[in-house]
Amino acid sequence: MSGTFRETTDIVLASGSPRRREMLAGLGIRFRVEPSLAEEPAPLPGEEPEDYALRMAGMKAAEVAARFPQSVVLAADTVVAIDHHVLGKPVDAADALRMLSLLAGRTHLVVTGCALYVPGREPHHFAAHTDVTMLDPGPEALAAYAATGEPDDKAGAYAIQGQGAFLVRHVEGSYTNVVGLPLARVLEVLLSWGVVVPKDG
């Protein structure tokens, strides 16, 4: 596989997200995909979005690391929040429209919690934050987008890398974080721990 980096050990991505898989693979890193079997409970009363994202990422990583104790395990959980309230994924088109209407014309927070398990080390957890400001294209456009089905499995009911890009006025922070993985931050940690190295290194 072409790319800038290579792995020095077995890496497991504890996520079934095709977007996370594509971003990591694009760097040339080889890894296995083993989605976590951990339950994903709702946020606790009063739990901040970052705390929730970190808790979910930690649960996912711990479950997969227990199955693959000799591998480096990377897990991530991305949440969309407005007014400190985590939106989650819509249950249907009507719920997607409700979320999109709530976000329209406003700035919301996208947080990805990441957990990295490396054999022989303490687990490492970190979070990335991005502020996303949305357009308000009107209820008809929002309903039309909700009806496409693209929002169905997306936190906050939109995909910034898909048709949902038309809704986004401004991004402050990591774009890849909004897609689902703060790639630069993840790579920084993997490099610092020697899990990946430059191909010429």
C-alpha positions as CSV (number, residue, x, y, z in Angstrom):
1,M,0.0,0.0,0.0
2,S,1.4,3.4,-0.9
3,G,1.5,6.1,1.7
4,T,3.8,8.2,3.9
5,F,3.9,6.0,7.0
6,R,4.2,2.3,8.0
7,E,3.2,0.5,11.2
8,T,5.8,-1.2,13.4
9,T,3.3,-3.5,15.1
10,D,-0.1,-5.0,14.7
11,I,-2.8,-2.3,14.9
12,V,-6.5,-2.9,15.4
13,L,-9.0,-0.2,14.7
14,A,-11.9,-0.7,17.1
15,S,-14.5,0.8,14.7
16,G,-16.6,-0.2,11.8
17,S,-16.6,3.4,10.4
18,P,-15.6,3.4,6.8
19,R,-14.6,7.0,7.1
20,R,-12.1,6.3,9.9
21,R,-10.8,3.3,8.0
22,E,-10.3,5.4,4.8
23,M,-8.4,8.1,6.6
24,L,-6.0,5.7,8.3
25,A,-5.5,3.7,5.2
26,G,-4.7,6.8,3.2
27,L,-1.6,7.3,5.2
28,G,-0.3,3.8,4.2
29,I,-0.8,2.3,7.6
30,R,-2.0,-1.3,7.7
31,F,-4.4,-2.4,10.3
32,R,-7.2,-4.8,11.1
33,V,-10.8,-3.7,11.7
34,E,-12.5,-5.2,14.7
35,P,-15.5,-3.2,15.8
36,S,-16.2,-3.1,19.5
37,L,-18.9,-5.2,20.9
38,A,-19.3,-2.9,23.9
39,E,-22.7,-1.4,24.6
40,E,-23.1,2.3,23.9
41,P,-25.2,3.8,26.7
42,A,-26.8,7.2,26.5
43,P,-25.0,10.2,28.2
44,L,-25.4,10.4,31.9
45,P,-27.4,13.2,33.3
46,G,-25.3,16.3,33.2
47,E,-22.4,14.5,31.5
48,E,-20.4,16.9,29.3
49,P,-20.0,16.0,25.6
50,E,-16.2,15.5,25.9
51,D,-16.6,13.3,29.0
52,Y,-19.1,11.2,27.2
53,A,-17.0,10.8,24.0
54,L,-14.0,9.8,26.1
55,R,-16.0,7.3,28.1
56,M,-17.4,5.7,25.0
57,A,-14.0,5.5,23.3
58,G,-12.5,4.0,26.4
59,M,-15.2,1.4,26.6
60,K,-14.7,0.4,23.0
61,A,-10.9,0.2,23.2
62,A,-11.0,-1.8,26.5
63,E,-13.4,-4.4,25.0
64,V,-11.3,-4.9,21.9
65,A,-8.0,-4.8,23.7
66,A,-9.3,-7.6,26.0
67,R,-9.7,-9.7,22.8
68,F,-6.4,-8.6,21.2
69,P,-4.0,-8.0,24.1
70,Q,-0.9,-8.2,22.0
71,S,-2.1,-5.5,19.5
72,V,-2.2,-1.7,19.5
73,V,-5.9,-0.8,19.7
74,L,-7.3,2.5,18.6
75,A,-10.9,3.5,19.3
76,A,-12.8,6.7,18.7
77,D,-16.2,8.1,19.4
78,T,-17.5,11.3,17.8
79,V,-20.4,13.3,19.2
80,V,-22.2,16.4,18.0
81,A,-23.4,18.7,20.8
82,I,-25.3,22.0,21.0
83,D,-25.9,23.8,24.2
84,H,-24.0,21.0,26.0
85,H,-26.6,18.5,24.7
86,V,-25.4,15.5,22.8
87,L,-27.6,14.9,19.7
88,G,-26.7,11.3,18.8
89,K,-27.8,9.7,15.6
90,P,-31.4,10.2,14.2
91,V,-33.9,7.4,14.5
92,D,-35.7,8.4,11.3
93,A,-36.0,11.2,8.7
94,A,-38.3,13.2,11.0
95,D,-35.7,13.0,13.8
96,A,-33.0,14.0,11.4
97,L,-35.0,17.1,10.3
98,R,-35.4,18.0,14.0
99,M,-31.7,17.9,14.6
100,L,-30.9,19.8,11.4
101,S,-33.4,22.5,12.3
102,L,-31.8,22.8,15.7
103,L,-28.3,23.2,14.2
104,A,-29.4,25.6,11.4
105,G,-27.8,29.0,11.5
106,R,-25.9,28.2,14.7
107,T,-22.5,27.0,15.9
108,H,-22.2,23.6,17.4
109,L,-19.4,21.5,18.9
110,V,-18.0,18.3,17.5
111,V,-15.9,16.2,19.9
112,T,-14.1,13.0,19.1
113,G,-12.8,11.0,22.1
114,C,-9.9,8.7,21.3
115,A,-8.5,5.8,23.3
116,L,-5.2,4.1,22.5
117,Y,-4.2,0.8,24.1
118,V,-0.6,-0.2,23.6
119,P,0.7,-3.4,25.2
120,G,2.9,-2.6,28.2
121,R,1.7,1.0,28.6
122,E,-1.1,2.7,30.4
123,P,-4.1,3.4,28.1
124,H,-3.9,6.9,26.6
125,H,-7.1,9.0,26.1
126,F,-7.5,12.4,24.4
127,A,-10.2,14.5,22.8
128,A,-10.3,16.9,19.9
129,H,-12.8,19.7,19.5
130,T,-14.1,21.5,16.4
131,D,-16.6,24.3,16.2
132,V,-18.9,24.0,13.2
133,T,-21.1,26.9,12.1
134,M,-24.1,26.0,9.9
135,L,-26.1,27.8,7.3
136,D,-29.8,28.1,7.5
137,P,-31.0,27.1,4.1
138,G,-34.7,26.9,5.1
139,P,-37.0,24.1,6.1
140,E,-37.6,22.8,2.6
141,A,-33.9,22.3,1.9
142,L,-33.4,20.7,5.3
143,A,-36.3,18.3,4.7
144,A,-34.9,17.5,1.3
145,Y,-31.6,16.6,2.7
146,A,-33.1,14.6,5.5
147,A,-35.0,12.6,2.9
148,T,-31.8,11.6,1.1
149,G,-31.0,9.1,3.8
150,E,-27.5,10.4,4.2
151,P,-28.1,11.6,7.8
152,D,-29.4,8.3,9.0
153,D,-26.3,7.0,10.7
154,K,-24.5,10.3,11.3
155,A,-24.1,12.0,14.6
156,G,-26.0,15.3,14.4
157,A,-27.7,14.1,11.2
158,Y,-25.2,15.4,8.7
159,A,-22.1,14.2,6.8
160,I,-19.6,17.0,6.2
161,Q,-17.8,14.9,3.7
162,G,-21.0,14.2,1.7
163,Q,-24.0,16.1,0.5
164,G,-24.2,17.7,4.0
165,A,-21.2,19.9,3.1
166,F,-23.7,22.5,1.7
167,L,-24.9,23.1,5.2
168,V,-21.5,24.1,6.6
169,R,-20.6,27.8,6.6
170,H,-17.4,27.6,8.7
171,V,-15.2,25.1,10.5
172,E,-12.9,26.2,13.3
173,G,-10.5,23.3,14.2
174,S,-9.9,19.9,12.7
175,Y,-12.0,19.1,9.6
176,T,-11.1,15.4,9.9
177,N,-12.4,15.5,13.5
178,V,-15.8,16.3,12.1
179,V,-15.6,13.4,9.7
180,G,-14.9,11.1,12.6
181,L,-11.1,11.0,13.5
182,P,-8.8,13.9,14.4
183,L,-6.2,12.5,12.0
184,A,-3.3,14.8,12.8
185,R,-3.6,14.3,16.6
186,V,-4.0,10.6,16.2
187,L,-0.9,10.4,14.0
188,E,1.1,12.6,16.5
189,V,0.4,10.1,19.3
190,L,1.1,7.1,17.1
191,L,4.4,8.6,16.0
192,S,5.4,9.6,19.5
193,W,4.9,6.1,20.7
194,G,6.7,4.5,17.7
195,V,3.6,2.6,16.7
196,V,4.0,4.1,13.2
197,V,7.1,5.6,11.5
198,P,7.8,7.4,8.3
199,K,8.4,5.0,5.5
200,D,11.9,6.3,4.9
201,G,12.6,6.3,8.6
